[in-house]
């Protein structure tokens, strides 16, 4: 499920125009930036910032003075931060990307589409490195009605947007806007598939989490799925986790399941990474560079159980 957040991108399109306008490093001239800095400095009675650290300090000062609310400050900080990141920093890695094969019968695609619930998929030819286009799942609906025509997959495919791993995220956001794409295929130096980035992945670096198909009620910690796995918030108390799953994980060192899982990794994991603890497998569905947000919990396989010991 966490192999690629193919479906979330569509809901973010209406937000990226506003965010792109905030990317002043690409869209504003030096003179206009200077003018803005000067006006802000005059209001605060200080000097013009000399570097990014000075600018952040100035912005935080405006927040302390009540001239900038917390949400606006966080977004501006996100804009400044995203300009330092590249596609490789946030991409869904190759091993976690869900792709569809080129087929002659649309029914062959249904199991993967239904199981993942995603709306966009890279379609590959002879190998995973041969991405021939992007399929939007809803485009298949016409072939399951009474008036279904002849299926031709190539006619359904949208052109894929290919970017290098070194693509800066601020430039990528602008590219998404100009090309009207919601997904980019990240390629390595040899042209092979390295990963996948969606417009929502970029926007979340600026505004934080965006609700998606994994979200559920604020007061709910655990959501049971019919496919034998559960979606669990990282903030779930270990005591509640034990009660729900019938486990006896220790809460002596950590209060939440996210803290326990992060400790097992030994680092803040990226989306798609997985670890076995006891009789369960924990796969990271959503995380940022500070902490885990959502986990997919399932029973460990026999091989994972052996390696865990």
Secondary structure, 3 states (H helix, E strand, C coil): CCCCCCCHHHHHHHHHHHHHHHCHHHHCCHHHHHHHHHHHHHHHCCCCCCCHHHHHHHHHHHHHCCCCCHHHHHHHHHHHHHCCCEHHHHCEEHHHCCEEECCCCCHHHHHHHHHHCCCEEEEECCCCCCEEEEEEHHHHHHHHCCCCCCCCHHHHCECCCEEECCCEHHHHHHHHHHHCCCEEEEECCCCCEEEEEEHHHHHHHHHCCCCCCCCCCCCCCEEECCCCCEEEECCCEHHHHHHHHCCCCCCCCCCEHHHHHHHHHCCCCCCCCEEEECCEEEEEEEECCCCEEEEEEEECCHHHHHHHC
